[in-house]
Amino acid sequence: MSKVAFCFPGQGSLEVGMGREIAEAVPEAMEVFERGSEACGLDLRRLCFDSPLEDLVDTEVQQPAIVATSLAVLAALRARGIAPDYVVGHSVGEFAALAAASALESEHAIALVRERGLAMAEAARQRPGSMAAILGLEDEVVESLCRKIIGVWPANYNSPGQVVVSGEDPAVEECCSEAEREGARRAVKLKVSGAFHSPLVARAADRLKPAIDRVRFSEPVAPFMSTVTAKIEPAQRLGTLLVEQLTAPVRFRHATNELIRDGVRTFVEVGPGNVLSGLVKRIDRSVKAVSVNNLTSLKQLEETLGAA
């Protein structure tokens, strides 16, 4: 029988009013925002439901807002009896994935993600940098450029022909120019506030580690596919991986391919936006990828799984 993986988005999947429709219709989803607000000290309902995008862009606010929205959508799925065979998350989405696998309580995930965002914002102020998506080159070509140019590293392996690089501003600019010279279709600077998933934010990992060390992770009830290692990982490895994740590249493409090898034929993006479902379709056109973030898409998913 074909299996279902829930995928949880990372930064950049922002939408005005995200989570509001589902939360107003499903009490369990509203509860996620209420308990999450208490846990992280932010008014997540106001931020997600009513705030303009510019109030959500800063990483220390964006991360808890995205994870809370994902977990509210998850609560609506659970209320309908829909559960995953596997979970996977892109960067900060791994915290939502672990909550979906019952390895971590939802409010603990949101509190940790608030601390993660503050740690990353502080690290980015201390060692500024940027990120850019290189489109249309093989991984090996981008990796070779990163080895030649000091101060830039591969940060996200998103889909075939899409690698994000991260590092010091001049090095990222040089990498973009060299990539275009190598035949890249485009090199696009990302709207982010730092050089995430690179050694430049190592101080964020140092700050986050004590908060992670205090958490007792339960064994995931749905296997957790790490985007740090592209392997199924057990409870005793989770804390280490969530710290490593800050400076390690996100291997979303590799993790997705492993899940497909394990029999996953339907990927459900749980949370705002549709970035991950788009990536999954580019990774393998033969699998289904759907995003769920409102009542219409929730109903469509029920119909899709019911017909499967």
Backbone as CSV, one residue per row, in Angstrom:
resi,resn,N_x,N_y,N_z,CA_x,CA_y,CA_z,C_x,C_y,C_z
1,MET,0.846,-1.202,0.000,0.000,0.000,0.000,0.880,1.251,0.000
2,SER,0.471,2.264,-0.767,1.301,3.468,-0.859,1.209,4.259,0.441
3,LYS,2.330,4.898,0.789,2.443,5.572,2.081,2.347,7.092,1.920
4,VAL,2.051,7.756,3.052,1.869,9.213,3.073,2.930,9.839,3.973
5,ALA,3.592,10.875,3.475,4.530,11.649,4.303,3.972,13.053,4.500
6,PHE,4.003,13.538,5.747,3.683,14.936,6.023,4.986,15.724,5.957
7,CYS,4.979,16.819,5.188,6.152,17.696,5.048,5.838,19.046,5.677
8,PHE,6.794,19.608,6.390,6.560,20.859,7.110,7.509,21.938,6.604
9,PRO,6.948,23.076,6.145,7.765,24.097,5.479,8.662,24.883,6.422
10,GLY,9.662,25.524,5.827,10.586,26.372,6.570,10.331,27.842,6.285
11,GLN,11.341,28.658,6.560,11.197,30.104,6.388,10.917,30.452,4.929
12,GLY,10.183,31.536,4.741,9.852,31.983,3.392,8.439,31.624,2.992
13,SER,7.800,30.685,3.717,6.436,30.266,3.365,5.394,31.119,4.091
14,LEU,5.623,32.429,4.102,4.727,33.330,4.834,3.500,33.699,4.014
15,GLU,2.372,33.845,4.691,1.150,34.331,4.048,0.393,35.195,5.051
16,VAL,-0.213,36.278,4.576,-1.056,37.102,5.448,-2.274,36.273,5.872
17,GLY,-2.607,36.328,7.151,-3.788,35.611,7.644,-3.613,34.111,7.741
18,MET,-2.362,33.656,7.755,-2.125,32.209,7.694,-2.678,31.501,8.931
19,GLY,-3.371,30.418,8.687,-3.934,29.594,9.753,-5.276,30.053,10.275
20,ARG,-5.691,31.264,9.919,-6.904,31.834,10.522,-8.166,31.031,10.187
21,GLU,-8.346,30.726,8.906,-9.583,30.051,8.487,-9.739,28.699,9.199
22,ILE,-8.656,27.926,9.215,-8.706,26.603,9.857,-8.901,26.747,11.367
23,ALA,-8.200,27.706,11.992,-8.302,27.872,13.445,-9.714,28.288,13.862
24,GLU,-10.362,29.124,13.050,-11.717,29.569,13.398,-12.746,28.456,13.208
25,ALA,-12.406,27.456,12.401,-13.343,26.353,12.138,-13.073,25.128,13.015
26,VAL,-11.833,24.996,13.490,-11.444,23.777,14.224,-10.884,24.181,15.594
27,PRO,-11.613,23.915,16.682,-11.150,24.342,18.018,-9.745,23.850,18.364
28,GLU,-9.413,22.615,17.950,-8.073,22.063,18.259,-6.966,22.895,17.610
29,ALA,-7.267,23.455,16.430,-6.273,24.287,15.741,-6.103,25.627,16.458
30,MET,-7.213,26.216,16.896,-7.131,27.487,17.634,-6.330,27.299,18.925
31,GLU,-6.512,26.152,19.550,-5.806,25.860,20.799,-4.284,25.870,20.607
32,VAL,-3.835,25.433,19.433,-2.388,25.444,19.145,-1.852,26.875,19.217
33,PHE,-2.587,27.828,18.607,-2.138,29.225,18.650,-2.165,29.768,20.082
34,GLU,-3.205,29.408,20.842,-3.320,29.929,22.209,-2.213,29.380,23.109
35,ARG,-2.007,28.060,23.064,-0.982,27.461,23.914,0.425,27.833,23.427
36,GLY,0.572,27.941,22.112,1.860,28.341,21.544,2.237,29.761,21.938
37,SER,1.249,30.663,21.966,1.504,32.054,22.381,2.012,32.101,23.812
38,GLU,1.368,31.338,24.693,1.817,31.277,26.095,3.239,30.737,26.192
39,ALA,3.525,29.726,25.378,4.833,29.056,25.459,5.978,29.940,24.970
40,CYS,5.714,30.790,23.965,6.833,31.542,23.366,6.789,33.039,23.666
41,GLY,5.704,33.519,24.315,5.648,34.931,24.690,5.308,35.872,23.555
42,LEU,4.780,35.355,22.459,4.325,36.185,21.333,2.826,35.994,21.162
43,ASP,2.125,37.028,20.668,0.703,36.887,20.363,0.584,36.299,18.945
44,LEU,0.659,34.972,18.879,0.700,34.311,17.570,-0.604,34.480,16.794
45,ARG,-1.721,34.548,17.502,-2.997,34.768,16.798,-2.967,36.098,16.070
46,ARG,-2.565,37.149,16.764,-2.517,38.478,16.122,-1.518,38.478,14.965
47,LEU,-0.335,37.907,15.206,0.708,37.912,14.166,0.266,37.153,12.918
48,CYS,-0.267,35.945,13.124,-0.604,35.099,11.974,-1.908,35.527,11.306
49,PHE,-2.907,35.921,12.094,-4.230,36.200,11.537,-4.353,37.616,10.966
50,ASP,-3.729,38.606,11.644,-4.045,40.008,11.334,-2.865,40.859,10.890
51,SER,-1.641,40.412,11.103,-0.490,41.296,10.863,-0.109,41.359,9.386
52,PRO,0.417,42.523,8.932,0.967,42.594,7.569,2.263,41.783,7.489
53,LEU,2.646,41.419,6.269,3.834,40.579,6.081,5.087,41.174,6.716
54,GLU,5.216,42.526,6.654,6.455,43.128,7.173,6.632,42.888,8.673
55,ASP,5.535,42.613,9.393,5.654,42.305,10.825,6.091,40.865,11.076
56,LEU,6.091,40.050,10.024,6.396,38.619,10.177,7.758,38.230,9.620
57,VAL,8.412,39.157,8.925,9.603,38.786,8.157,10.797,38.446,9.052
58,ASP,10.978,39.181,10.165,12.154,38.939,11.018,12.171,37.493,11.501
59,THR,13.337,36.882,11.442,13.449,35.441,11.691,12.953,35.030,13.079
60,GLU,13.125,35.913,14.094,12.717,35.542,15.452,11.195,35.503,15.610
61,VAL,10.471,36.153,14.682,9.001,36.107,14.676,8.498,35.100,13.645
62,GLN,9.152,35.109,12.483,8.717,34.246,11.375,8.748,32.764,11.753
63,GLN,9.804,32.344,12.428,9.943,30.916,12.725,8.809,30.391,13.614
64,PRO,8.523,31.025,14.783,7.399,30.518,15.574,6.055,30.668,14.868
65,ALA,5.889,31.704,14.057,4.612,31.905,13.340,4.374,30.785,12.331
66,ILE,5.409,30.409,11.585,5.263,29.348,10.582,5.028,27.997,11.253
67,VAL,5.792,27.713,12.297,5.643,26.416,12.983,4.276,26.321,13.663
68,ALA,3.823,27.412,14.290,2.494,27.394,14.924,1.401,27.146,13.887
69,THR,1.511,27.801,12.726,0.509,27.596,11.666,0.528,26.147,11.189
70,SER,1.716,25.594,10.986,1.827,24.194,10.556,1.192,23.262,11.581
71,LEU,1.425,23.543,12.867,0.899,22.665,13.916,-0.614,22.832,14.082
72,ALA,-1.130,24.017,13.768,-2.584,24.218,13.787,-3.242,23.417,12.663
73,VAL,-2.637,23.436,11.479,-3.155,22.634,10.354,-3.063,21.148,10.707
74,LEU,-1.946,20.756,11.329,-1.788,19.372,11.778,-2.915,18.970,12.739
75,ALA,-3.266,19.871,13.673,-4.336,19.580,14.631,-5.661,19.341,13.905
76,ALA,-5.898,20.101,12.831,-7.123,19.914,12.036,-7.102,18.567,11.310
77,LEU,-5.936,18.162,10.829,-5.801,16.847,10.180,-6.050,15.730,11.190
78,ARG,-5.454,15.880,12.381,-5.648,14.868,13.428,-7.123,14.760,13.828
79,ALA,-7.807,15.924,13.885,-9.224,15.931,14.264,-10.066,15.153,13.251
80,ARG,-9.552,15.032,12.027,-10.243,14.264,10.988,-9.695,12.847,10.854
81,GLY,-8.815,12.476,11.767,-8.288,11.111,11.765,-7.247,10.846,10.691
82,ILE,-6.629,11.914,10.159,-5.606,11.741,9.111,-4.226,11.776,9.768
83,ALA,-3.460,10.710,9.590,-2.133,10.605,10.215,-1.104,10.201,9.160
84,PRO,0.160,10.588,9.361,1.195,10.268,8.375,1.869,8.927,8.638
85,ASP,2.449,8.346,7.595,3.332,7.186,7.756,4.758,7.639,8.055
86,TYR,5.131,8.842,7.561,6.458,9.427,7.783,6.295,10.930,7.973
87,VAL,7.282,11.562,8.611,7.316,13.028,8.695,8.690,13.528,8.262
88,VAL,8.683,14.743,7.676,9.926,15.376,7.244,9.703,16.889,7.296
89,GLY,10.758,17.639,7.617,10.618,19.093,7.660,11.794,19.774,6.999
90,HIS,11.540,20.954,6.433,12.602,21.729,5.799,13.106,22.754,6.809
91,SER,14.346,22.579,7.279,14.959,23.505,8.235,14.105,23.610,9.497
92,VAL,13.568,24.808,9.812,12.769,24.954,11.039,11.527,24.055,11.020
93,GLY,11.105,23.622,9.844,9.972,22.699,9.732,10.216,21.370,10.429
94,GLU,11.489,21.050,10.726,11.776,19.797,11.439,11.177,19.804,12.849
95,PHE,11.055,20.979,13.459,10.455,21.046,14.800,8.971,20.679,14.728
96,ALA,8.280,21.167,13.697,6.871,20.806,13.497,6.747,19.323,13.171
97,ALA,7.683,18.805,12.375,7.658,17.381,12.010,7.792,16.508,13.263
98,LEU,8.652,16.911,14.171,8.846,16.120,15.396,7.612,16.179,16.297
99,ALA,6.938,17.321,16.324,5.682,17.411,17.075,4.623,16.527,16.416
100,ALA,4.629,16.484,15.077,3.669,15.629,14.357,3.909,14.159,14.656
101,ALA,5.163,13.818,14.942,5.514,12.425,15.252,5.428,12.134,16.759
102,SER,4.880,13.107,17.514,4.736,12.972,18.979,6.073,12.752,19.690
103,ALA,7.177,13.227,19.074,8.481,13.171,19.740,8.656,14.369,20.673
104,LEU,7.762,15.359,20.495,7.887,16.657,21.148,6.483,17.240,21.259
105,GLU,6.156,17.886,22.370,4.848,18.556,22.502,4.821,19.796,21.599
106,SER,3.636,20.134,21.068,3.518,21.279,20.158,4.022,22.567,20.790
107,GLU,3.616,22.823,22.061,4.037,24.098,22.674,5.541,24.119,22.950
108,HIS,6.145,22.949,23.227,7.605,22.900,23.400,8.299,23.210,22.075
109,ALA,7.743,22.682,20.978,8.314,22.952,19.646,8.280,24.447,19.353
110,ILE,7.154,25.102,19.648,7.015,26.538,19.359,7.957,27.357,20.238
111,ALA,8.084,26.979,21.519,9.005,27.693,22.425,10.452,27.544,21.961
112,LEU,10.834,26.339,21.554,12.203,26.108,21.061,12.486,26.912,19.794
113,VAL,11.477,26.985,18.939,11.647,27.683,17.663,11.772,29.198,17.884
114,ARG,11.087,29.712,18.900,11.256,31.132,19.265,12.699,31.366,19.713
115,GLU,13.227,30.482,20.542,14.619,30.601,20.996,15.577,30.460,19.816
116,ARG,15.266,29.546,18.908,16.086,29.345,17.697,16.122,30.614,16.860
117,GLY,14.951,31.233,16.684,14.879,32.465,15.891,15.680,33.597,16.507
118,LEU,15.579,33.752,17.840,16.350,34.792,18.530,17.849,34.526,18.405
119,ALA,18.234,33.246,18.538,19.649,32.874,18.424,20.180,33.154,17.020
120,MET,19.366,32.844,16.008,19.801,33.057,14.616,19.875,34.546,14.287
121,ALA,18.923,35.329,14.801,18.937,36.777,14.544,20.190,37.411,15.153
122,GLU,20.522,36.985,16.372,21.706,37.526,17.051,22.984,37.122,16.303
123,ALA,23.059,35.853,15.889,24.242,35.381,15.147,24.394,36.127,13.823
124,ALA,23.266,36.413,13.166,23.310,37.121,11.872,23.762,38.573,12.051
125,ARG,23.407,39.167,13.196,23.884,40.546,13.454,25.387,40.554,13.694
126,GLN,25.879,39.526,14.382,27.310,39.468,14.709,28.156,39.148,13.480
127,ARG,27.643,38.253,12.635,28.381,37.886,11.416,27.419,37.930,10.224
128,PRO,27.219,39.110,9.656,26.215,39.267,8.592,26.572,38.456,7.350
129,GLY,25.544,38.116,6.603,25.741,37.378,5.356,24.437,37.292,4.603
130,SER,24.438,36.491,3.544,23.237,36.385,2.705,23.163,34.994,2.086
131,MET,22.077,34.767,1.342,21.852,33.474,0.684,21.362,33.727,-0.736
132,ALA,21.612,32.760,-1.621,21.141,32.885,-3.013,20.820,31.502,-3.559
133,ALA,19.788,31.439,-4.386,19.412,30.178,-5.047,20.090,30.125,-6.410
134,ILE,20.825,29.048,-6.662,21.470,28.821,-7.960,20.588,27.837,-8.734
135,LEU,20.079,28.281,-9.855,19.125,27.467,-10.623,19.750,26.971,-11.918
136,GLY,19.624,25.662,-12.146,20.031,25.113,-13.441,21.441,24.564,-13.512
137,LEU,22.080,24.335,-12.366,23.409,23.707,-12.373,23.365,22.409,-11.570
138,GLU,24.218,21.467,-11.918,24.360,20.233,-11.135,24.938,20.570,-9.755
139,ASP,24.572,19.748,-8.765,25.088,19.944,-7.398,26.612,20.071,-7.389
140,GLU,27.250,19.175,-8.142,28.719,19.105,-8.107,29.359,20.403,-8.584
141,VAL,28.736,21.064,-9.543,29.285,22.325,-10.070,29.200,23.408,-8.990
142,VAL,28.052,23.471,-8.308,27.873,24.470,-7.236,28.838,24.171,-6.087
143,GLU,28.972,22.889,-5.742,29.901,22.518,-4.660,31.335,22.903,-5.013
144,SER,31.702,22.715,-6.264,33.048,23.064,-6.721,33.284,24.575,-6.613
145,LEU,32.274,25.376,-6.973,32.399,26.844,-6.842,32.571,27.231,-5.374
146,CYS,31.816,26.578,-4.504,31.896,26.892,-3.062,33.269,26.532,-2.490
147,ARG,33.891,25.491,-3.045,35.243,25.133,-2.584,36.264,26.162,-3.043
148,LYS,36.032,26.733,-4.225,37.006,27.694,-4.791,36.884,29.079,-4.157
149,ILE,35.662,29.471,-3.800,35.413,30.826,-3.290,35.355,30.764,-1.759
150,ILE,36.238,31.473,-1.109,36.279,31.437,0.358,35.101,32.230,0.922
151,GLY,34.389,31.593,1.885,33.311,32.311,2.573,31.916,32.042,2.057
152,VAL,31.738,30.962,1.249,30.392,30.594,0.786,30.267,29.069,0.807
153,TRP,29.073,28.581,1.169,28.859,27.140,1.338,27.501,26.733,0.767
154,PRO,27.358,25.456,0.303,26.024,24.956,-0.074,25.145,24.904,1.179
155,ALA,23.904,25.403,1.088,23.034,25.498,2.267,21.768,24.662,2.146
156,ASN,21.186,24.596,0.956,19.954,23.815,0.757,20.038,23.067,-0.567
157,TYR,19.849,21.745,-0.504,19.692,20.947,-1.731,18.186,20.733,-1.893
158,ASN,17.542,21.602,-2.673,16.077,21.652,-2.695,15.437,20.717,-3.708
159,SER,15.955,20.749,-4.937,15.410,19.899,-6.008,16.477,19.824,-7.086
160,PRO,16.314,18.933,-8.084,17.340,18.864,-9.130,17.516,20.240,-9.779
161,GLY,18.761,20.725,-9.806,19.020,22.027,-10.419,18.657,23.208,-9.544
162,GLN,18.435,22.990,-8.250,18.211,24.125,-7.339,18.987,23.910,-6.040
163,VAL,20.111,24.606,-5.941,20.923,24.570,-4.722,21.024,26.000,-4.202
164,VAL,20.771,26.168,-2.905,20.923,27.482,-2.271,22.304,27.549,-1.633
165,VAL,22.988,28.676,-1.830,24.288,28.880,-1.185,24.147,29.962,-0.122
166,SER,25.074,29.938,0.853,24.987,30.838,1.997,26.389,31.266,2.391
167,GLY,26.541,32.527,2.804,27.863,32.967,3.240,27.999,34.468,3.317
168,GLU,29.249,34.928,3.296,29.530,36.366,3.368,29.061,37.028,2.073
169,ASP,28.556,38.256,2.195,27.948,38.927,1.029,28.835,38.930,-0.226
170,PRO,30.119,39.355,-0.131,30.931,39.389,-1.358,31.127,37.988,-1.960
171,ALA,31.254,36.977,-1.094,31.458,35.599,-1.572,30.204,35.076,-2.262
172,VAL,29.019,35.398,-1.711,27.761,34.971,-2.339,27.604,35.657,-3.691
173,GLU,27.930,36.960,-3.750,27.859,37.700,-5.036,28.784,37.059,-6.081
174,GLU,30.005,36.738,-5.649,30.976,36.126,-6.572,30.474,34.761,-7.038
175,CYS,29.902,33.991,-6.112,29.385,32.664,-6.449,28.254,32.774,-7.489
176,CYS,27.391,33.776,-7.326,26.289,33.995,-8.283,26.849,34.311,-9.676
177,SER,27.832,35.207,-9.728,28.438,35.579,-11.014,29.115,34.382,-11.672
178,GLU,29.878,33.625,-10.868,30.587,32.461,-11.411,29.598,31.380,-11.861
179,ALA,28.510,31.228,-11.124,27.495,30.232,-11.485,26.882,30.572,-12.844
180,GLU,26.601,31.847,-13.056,26.029,32.257,-14.354,27.042,32.037,-15.476
181,ARG,28.318,32.262,-15.161,29.369,32.004,-16.153,29.450,30.506,-16.474
182,GLU,29.133,29.672,-15.487,29.156,28.204,-15.673,27.900,27.694,-16.387
183,GLY,26.946,28.602,-16.641,25.742,28.186,-17.375,24.477,28.090,-16.548
184,ALA,24.505,28.610,-15.300,23.287,28.602,-14.477,22.196,29.403,-15.186
185,ARG,20.958,28.912,-15.059,19.829,29.621,-15.660,19.645,30.978,-14.984
186,ARG,19.754,30.952,-13.647,19.627,32.183,-12.865,20.296,32.004,-11.517
187,ALA,20.666,33.104,-10.905,21.132,33.096,-9.516,20.351,34.196,-8.813
188,VAL,19.553,33.809,-7.823,18.599,34.739,-7.210,18.930,34.937,-5.733
189,LYS,19.193,36.188,-5.339,19.417,36.477,-3.915,18.101,36.270,-3.161
190,LEU,18.174,35.647,-1.990,16.973,35.382,-1.193,16.744,36.507,-0.183
191,LYS,15.467,36.724,0.154,15.121,37.766,1.135,15.219,37.169,2.535
192,VAL,16.431,37.005,2.994,16.664,36.478,4.350,17.603,37.423,5.083
193,SER,17.620,37.305,6.410,18.375,38.278,7.206,19.735,37.761,7.648
194,GLY,20.185,36.625,7.089,21.491,36.112,7.494,21.943,34.952,6.635
195,ALA,23.166,34.475,6.912,23.756,33.353,6.163,23.433,32.055,6.891
196,PHE,22.165,31.667,6.835,21.724,30.490,7.583,22.269,29.209,6.944
197,HIS,22.358,28.150,7.751,22.906,26.858,7.316,24.331,27.006,6.790
198,SER,25.102,27.846,7.501,26.528,27.989,7.178,27.296,28.184,8.483
199,PRO,28.624,28.046,8.441,29.423,28.246,9.665,29.287,29.655,10.254
200,LEU,28.796,30.625,9.479,28.667,31.992,9.988,27.678,32.084,11.152
201,VAL,26.737,31.141,11.231,25.752,31.206,12.329,26.040,30.153,13.418
202,ALA,27.309,29.777,13.543,27.677,28.768,14.551,27.332,29.223,15.966
203,ARG,27.375,30.528,16.221,27.042,31.014,17.566,25.580,30.743,17.911
204,ALA,24.722,30.696,16.899,23.308,30.378,17.141,23.181,28.954,17.671
205,ALA,23.971,28.056,17.110,23.955,26.662,17.569,24.411,26.584,19.023
206,ASP,25.437,27.360,19.381,25.933,27.381,20.768,24.853,27.881,21.727
207,ARG,24.086,28.894,21.287,23.047,29.461,22.156,21.845,28.518,22.275
208,LEU,21.510,27.841,21.176,20.320,26.983,21.187,20.550,25.676,21.952
209,LYS,21.793,25.218,21.967,22.084,23.883,22.526,21.558,23.676,23.960
210,PRO,21.765,24.618,24.898,21.257,24.378,26.259,19.736,24.184,26.303
211,ALA,18.995,24.940,25.471,17.526,24.802,25.432,17.135,23.427,24.886
212,ILE,17.848,22.969,23.860,17.578,21.643,23.276,17.939,20.542,24.283
213,ASP,19.063,20.745,25.000,19.532,19.726,25.959,18.522,19.480,27.087
214,ARG,17.686,20.471,27.365,16.694,20.320,28.444,15.475,19.490,28.014
215,VAL,15.359,19.228,26.722,14.168,18.533,26.196,14.387,17.017,26.209
216,ARG,13.370,16.286,26.659,13.396,14.822,26.545,12.540,14.432,25.344
217,PHE,13.168,13.930,24.307,12.439,13.540,23.099,11.888,12.127,23.255
218,SER,10.644,11.944,22.851,10.058,10.606,22.807,10.402,9.961,21.472
219,GLU,10.319,8.643,21.411,10.560,7.945,20.140,9.454,8.360,19.152
220,PRO,9.807,8.822,17.942,8.771,9.242,16.988,7.790,8.109,16.672
221,VAL,6.482,8.410,16.719,5.483,7.373,16.417,5.343,7.178,14.902
222,ALA,5.664,8.219,14.133,5.812,8.075,12.675,7.286,8.315,12.397
223,PRO,7.942,7.472,11.601,9.380,7.645,11.381,9.730,9.064,10.922
224,PHE,10.784,9.630,11.546,11.242,10.988,11.261,12.421,10.924,10.296
225,MET,12.221,11.490,9.098,13.286,11.558,8.096,14.039,12.875,8.276
226,SER,15.287,12.781,8.703,16.093,13.986,8.927,16.542,14.582,7.595
227,THR,16.477,15.927,7.492,17.030,16.576,6.297,18.482,17.015,6.535
228,VAL,19.042,16.642,7.703,20.486,16.815,7.924,21.216,15.595,7.371
229,THR,20.688,14.394,7.683,21.379,13.153,7.290,20.694,12.405,6.141
230,ALA,19.436,12.791,5.815,18.614,12.046,4.836,18.465,10.580,5.250
231,LYS,18.286,10.384,6.577,18.052,9.045,7.134,16.938,9.131,8.177
232,ILE,16.279,7.995,8.430,15.337,7.900,9.545,16.152,7.945,10.834
233,GLU,15.778,8.842,11.743,16.586,9.023,12.959,15.765,8.747,14.225
234,PRO,16.390,8.117,15.243,15.702,7.776,16.492,15.758,8.912,17.515
235,ALA,15.011,8.748,18.601,14.897,9.795,19.629,16.250,10.262,20.164
236,GLN,17.181,9.323,20.392,18.434,9.731,21.051,19.311,10.622,20.167
237,ARG,19.009,10.683,18.876,19.811,11.512,17.960,19.183,12.894,17.703
238,LEU,17.935,13.083,18.145,17.180,14.263,17.705,17.774,15.574,18.200
239,GLY,18.156,15.631,19.468,18.712,16.868,20.014,19.970,17.300,19.278
240,THR,20.869,16.356,19.079,22.128,16.641,18.360,21.847,17.177,16.968
241,LEU,20.898,16.538,16.269,20.599,16.934,14.884,19.971,18.323,14.813
242,LEU,19.123,18.669,15.788,18.486,19.994,15.763,19.506,21.105,16.011
243,VAL,20.595,20.796,16.703,21.675,21.782,16.873,22.534,21.825,15.609
244,GLU,22.915,20.642,15.100,23.737,20.572,13.871,23.046,21.249,12.693
245,GLN,21.718,21.112,12.682,20.907,21.602,11.575,21.152,23.089,11.273
246,LEU,21.502,23.879,12.290,21.662,25.327,12.084,22.800,25.656,11.127
247,THR,23.854,24.872,11.177,25.018,25.158,10.326,25.163,24.161,9.171
248,ALA,24.409,23.052,9.220,24.505,22.012,8.167,23.571,22.336,7.002
249,PRO,23.896,21.858,5.794,22.963,22.065,4.682,21.682,21.252,4.857
250,VAL,20.590,21.764,4.299,19.293,21.064,4.303,19.261,20.152,3.074
251,ARG,19.214,18.846,3.306,19.235,17.888,2.183,17.800,17.420,1.884
252,PHE,16.963,18.384,1.510,15.551,18.054,1.296,15.374,17.093,0.117
253,ARG,16.120,17.340,-0.954,15.985,16.459,-2.128,16.387,15.025,-1.793
254,HIS,17.491,14.859,-1.074,17.964,13.515,-0.723,16.953,12.821,0.203
255,ALA,16.423,13.586,1.178,15.450,13.023,2.123,14.178,12.587,1.391
256,THR,13.729,13.407,0.449,12.520,13.076,-0.324,12.742,11.812,-1.146
257,ASN,13.889,11.716,-1.793,14.181,10.512,-2.587,14.214,9.252,-1.715
258,GLU,14.740,9.372,-0.491,14.752,8.225,0.431,13.330,7.811,0.793
259,LEU,12.464,8.789,1.044,11.070,8.484,1.374,10.366,7.797,0.209
260,ILE,10.653,8.244,-1.003,10.054,7.607,-2.189,10.541,6.153,-2.291
261,ARG,11.832,5.947,-2.005,12.371,4.575,-2.006,11.692,3.707,-0.945
262,ASP,11.256,4.345,0.153,10.573,3.614,1.230,9.077,3.415,0.952
263,GLY,8.618,3.839,-0.225,7.225,3.567,-0.601,6.257,4.726,-0.463
264,VAL,6.765,5.932,-0.159,5.871,7.098,-0.072,5.468,7.527,-1.482
265,ARG,4.148,7.631,-1.695,3.632,8.073,-2.999,2.833,9.365,-2.885
266,THR,2.511,9.781,-1.634,1.772,11.033,-1.429,2.488,11.880,-0.378
267,PHE,2.822,13.104,-0.761,3.460,14.064,0.134,2.458,15.166,0.433
268,VAL,2.188,15.370,1.712,1.224,16.388,2.133,1.995,17.507,2.828
269,GLU,2.022,18.688,2.208,2.674,19.845,2.820,1.705,20.449,3.833
270,VAL,2.100,20.458,5.091,1.221,20.863,6.191,1.684,22.226,6.698
271,GLY,0.953,23.282,6.325,1.337,24.621,6.765,1.223,25.630,5.643
272,PRO,1.678,26.865,5.896,1.495,27.937,4.918,2.289,27.715,3.633
273,GLY,1.738,28.240,2.535,2.449,28.199,1.253,2.402,26.845,0.568
274,ASN,3.137,26.764,-0.546,3.193,25.508,-1.315,4.599,25.259,-1.861
275,VAL,5.598,25.778,-1.155,6.991,25.658,-1.617,7.415,24.192,-1.698
276,LEU,7.158,23.428,-0.635,7.653,22.044,-0.596,6.925,21.151,-1.598
277,SER,5.607,21.350,-1.767,4.895,20.515,-2.750,5.441,20.790,-4.151
278,GLY,5.816,22.050,-4.415,6.446,22.378,-5.698,7.788,21.678,-5.865
279,LEU,8.594,21.655,-4.792,9.900,20.981,-4.863,9.726,19.482,-5.086
280,VAL,8.771,18.874,-4.349,8.548,17.426,-4.475,8.191,17.069,-5.916
281,LYS,7.346,17.884,-6.551,6.949,17.601,-7.948,8.149,17.675,-8.878
282,ARG,9.099,18.584,-8.554,10.299,18.671,-9.400,11.263,17.514,-9.124
283,ILE,11.221,16.982,-7.902,12.102,15.857,-7.556,11.628,14.577,-8.241
284,ASP,10.303,14.341,-8.242,9.761,13.111,-8.857,8.320,13.365,-9.292
285,ARG,8.122,13.450,-10.600,6.790,13.777,-11.142,5.776,12.654,-10.940
286,SER,6.247,11.463,-10.584,5.323,10.328,-10.490,4.575,10.291,-9.144
287,VAL,5.009,11.117,-8.162,4.337,11.076,-6.855,3.339,12.229,-6.745
288,LYS,2.386,12.079,-5.821,1.410,13.146,-5.557,1.982,14.079,-4.511
289,ALA,1.794,15.385,-4.715,2.213,16.372,-3.713,1.103,17.399,-3.574
290,VAL,0.566,17.531,-2.373,-0.529,18.477,-2.143,-0.195,19.352,-0.938
291,SER,-0.647,20.602,-0.976,-0.434,21.465,0.191,-1.770,21.706,0.874
292,VAL,-1.759,21.656,2.207,-2.978,21.843,3.003,-2.760,23.029,3.938
293,ASN,-3.544,24.082,3.729,-3.428,25.251,4.608,-4.742,26.017,4.758
294,ASN,-5.843,25.462,4.210,-7.164,26.076,4.396,-8.221,24.973,4.351
295,LEU,-9.483,25.350,4.559,-10.549,24.339,4.651,-10.777,23.620,3.331
296,THR,-10.652,24.352,2.216,-10.851,23.726,0.896,-9.814,22.635,0.662
297,SER,-8.543,22.953,0.914,-7.482,21.961,0.667,-7.578,20.797,1.663
298,LEU,-8.083,21.075,2.873,-8.285,20.017,3.863,-9.327,19.015,3.366
299,LYS,-10.409,19.542,2.819,-11.484,18.682,2.287,-10.978,17.887,1.070
300,GLN,-10.204,18.574,0.205,-9.659,17.893,-0.981,-8.740,16.744,-0.578
301,LEU,-7.938,16.956,0.486,-7.052,15.890,0.937,-7.859,14.694,1.439
302,GLU,-8.907,14.953,2.199,-9.762,13.860,2.672,-10.281,13.040,1.494
303,GLU,-10.700,13.733,0.428,-11.215,13.044,-0.762,-10.109,12.244,-1.461
304,THR,-8.923,12.872,-1.557,-7.779,12.209,-2.217,-7.400,10.934,-1.486
305,LEU,-7.278,11.019,-0.142,-6.873,9.839,0.629,-7.984,8.806,0.676
306,GLY,-9.230,9.265,0.676,-10.357,8.350,0.673,-10.443,7.551,-0.618
307,ALA,-9.993,8.175,-1.717,-10.040,7.502,-3.022,-8.834,6.625,-3.260
308,ALA,-7.792,6.805,-2.426,-6.539,6.051,-2.644,-6.697,4.588,-2.280
